[in-house]
Amino acid sequence: MKWLLVVIAGILEVLWASSLKYATTLLEWIITFILILVSFILLIYSYKKIPVAAAYTVFVGIGTAGTYLMGIYLGEPFSITQIIFLLILLTGIVGMKTFTNESESRGEQ
């Protein structure tokens, strides 16, 4: 459940970051602001259960990779070199999640 909050926050980040380029009406900007707000509320709530460094790394990684892939889907240019480095980034994110001792967030050892 605690990592699910980070994943949902990351997915919302992809949506709001991608919408920044395309929002033109007041309603679209309000929706973007709500997505930002909910995304950060979920992330902050996850900090109560997960070490900040690991949660934020996964959050930003989902946002970075997802926004990049959304850009490709929306027609932005890409290269195979960028894809390779994106995979390297994702490897680091998986490593951060895999090797995070979740008791660290509560000060336990």
C-alpha positions, 0 to 999 in steps of 0.5 A: 500500500505504501509503495502504491501511493508513490506509484500513483503519485508518479503517474499523476506527475506524468499527467500533470507534467505532460499537460503543462505543454498543452493546457490552454483554458482555465479549466485545463489549468485548474485540472493540472493544478489539482493533479499537482496537488494530489500528486504531492499530497500522496507523495508526502503521505508516503514519506510517513512509511517509506524513507524520503530518499527512496520514495522521492527517487521512485516518484521522480523516476516514474515521472521522468520515464513516464513523461519521456514516454508520453512525449514520444507518444505525443510525437516528440522526437527521440533517439535510441541513445536516450532510450538506453539512458532511460533504461539505465535510469530505471535500473537505478530506480529499481535498485533504490526500491529493492535495497531500501530498508523500510524500517529506516523511515521510523528510525529503527535499525 
